[in-house]
């Protein structure tokens, strides 16, 4: 079993693999959320982000246009903010979601970041640590598998 720092609130999506991931990591789940899909017809197809050389840069461009992807990312980010608000000051929340949603939400959370520096698409068992200060996302650190 993995060990980690204390997690104050664990939220997962409504897909079985989201719950299974949190449980496999050794965390009890506080809530399941029906995350909106980041795959929006006419904007982003299923797993398109895996074919993009710089997916976070591409997402920034797509989000800047407005439209369905922008709305989905903002809705998803709203859930993240609500979940982070449930953690105490200085606390930690774990959010388990799926690729195709995570990338767009990270860009929406930090629209002015150096998205090219974030690298390629996220793969299974990868994610990001988000730092929040005063309700505002102030940092994103990619968590990549080694090996």
SVG drawing of the C-alpha trace seen along z (x, -y; Angstrom):
<svg xmlns="http://www.w3.org/2000/svg" viewBox="-23 -35 36 37">
<polyline fill="none" stroke="black" stroke-width="0.4" points="0.0,0.0 1.2,-3.5 1.8,-5.9 1.3,-9.6 0.9,-12.7 -2.4,-13.2 -5.2,-13.9 -8.1,-15.9 -10.7,-15.3 -10.8,-12.7 -13.1,-13.3 -13.3,-10.9 -15.3,-10.8 -18.2,-8.5 -16.3,-6.0 -15.4,-2.8 -11.7,-3.2 -11.7,-6.6 -12.9,-5.0 -10.6,-2.0 -7.6,-4.3 -8.2,-6.1 -8.8,-2.9 -5.7,-1.3 -3.7,-4.3 -5.0,-3.6 -7.5,-6.5 -11.1,-6.4 -13.3,-8.4 -15.4,-11.3 -17.4,-11.9 -18.0,-10.9 -18.7,-13.6 -20.1,-13.3 -17.2,-15.1 -18.1,-16.7 -16.2,-15.2 -13.4,-17.1 -14.2,-15.5 -16.5,-18.0 -17.8,-17.3 -16.3,-19.6 -13.5,-20.7 -11.7,-17.8 -12.2,-14.1 -11.6,-11.1 -7.9,-11.0 -7.0,-13.7 -4.7,-15.2 -2.5,-12.1 -1.6,-13.0 -0.8,-16.7 2.9,-17.6 2.1,-20.3 -1.4,-19.4 -1.5,-22.1 -0.6,-24.8 -3.3,-23.4 -5.8,-23.4 -5.0,-27.0 -5.8,-28.0 -9.0,-26.0 -10.1,-27.4 -9.4,-31.0 -12.0,-30.6 -14.8,-30.1 -17.4,-27.5 -18.2,-24.1 -14.8,-23.1 -14.4,-26.4 -17.8,-25.8 -16.8,-22.2 -13.4,-23.2 -15.0,-26.0 -17.7,-23.6 -15.0,-21.0 -12.8,-23.7 -15.8,-24.9 -15.9,-21.4 -12.2,-21.5 -12.5,-24.8 -15.5,-23.5 -13.5,-20.4 -10.4,-22.4 -12.5,-24.7 -13.4,-21.6 -9.8,-21.1 -8.6,-23.0 -6.1,-25.9 -2.8,-24.3 -4.6,-21.0 -4.7,-18.7 -7.4,-17.3 -7.0,-14.4 -9.0,-14.6 -9.1,-11.5 -10.4,-12.1 -9.7,-11.1 -7.4,-12.3 -9.2,-14.6 -10.6,-16.4 -7.7,-17.0 -5.5,-18.8 -8.2,-21.3 -9.0,-22.1 -5.3,-22.6 -5.0,-25.1 -8.3,-26.8 -6.9,-27.0 -3.7,-28.7 -4.5,-30.4 -1.3,-32.5 1.1,-29.7 4.0,-28.5 1.9,-25.6 4.7,-24.5 6.8,-23.7 4.1,-21.3 5.2,-18.7 3.2,-16.1 -0.2,-14.6 -0.9,-12.9 -1.0,-9.1 -2.5,-6.5 -1.3,-7.0 -0.1,-10.5 -1.5,-13.8 -0.6,-17.2 -0.2,-18.8 -2.0,-22.1 -1.0,-24.8 -3.8,-27.1 -3.4,-30.4 -6.4,-32.4 -8.7,-30.4 -6.4,-31.1 -4.3,-28.5 -0.7,-29.6 1.2,-26.6 0.9,-23.4 3.5,-20.6 3.2,-17.6 3.4,-14.2 4.8,-11.8 5.5,-8.1 9.2,-7.1 10.4,-4.3"/>
</svg>
